[in-house]
Amino acid sequence: MSHALSDKDLDILFREARSHNFWTDEPVSTATVQAVYDLARWGATTANTCPARFVFLSSPEAKMRIKPHLIPTNVDKAMTAPVLAIIAHDLEFYEKIPQLFPHNPEAKSWFDWSEEHAEQTAFRNGSLQGAYLMLAARSLGLDCGPMSGFDNAGVDAEFFGGTTWKSNFICGLGHGDKSKLFPRSPRLSFDEACQLI
């Protein structure tokens, strides 16, 4: 089977990509963080709504603000990551539709009629964009350490107070310490996880 990407590229993005808990001291520059977002932003979302919002914590002071909201087992891996991304979504993402969907600015009405519908759309598509961010980071030579295990309400109050943004998950970005990886866990086979009808 021919691929648009090389086997090496597919290894980097998927087959050999790992979630990292330990990091090297190699820094991640602001330019690299911007390049990751500039690549990830092209991923598809419903009606190009792009509801994800990202806050990148790189300074010790910024990371200290999130520390009280982490479960104990996530503290070290979050605080030692060169950059810690908060992946959030804007519950009023539809306000940007005239900018993002200019051929049909009335598409705003597809979402603003129901808070529940808007929240489901924001969460679903913001999650997709968080995954795009991870793939973008890997493609640019970074490793990722995605995490749940934090107090969403506390993070929202600390970072998003007075806004319509809500946190989804967090993700360490940097260069993982591969010497501390444990053996890779198995995955479900096609027959176990899929149906082809």
Summary of the structure (lengths in Angstrom):
residues: 197
radius of gyration: 18.0
end to end distance: 22.0
largest distance: 52.8
contacts: 549
relative contact order: 0.22
helix: 49%
strand: 17%
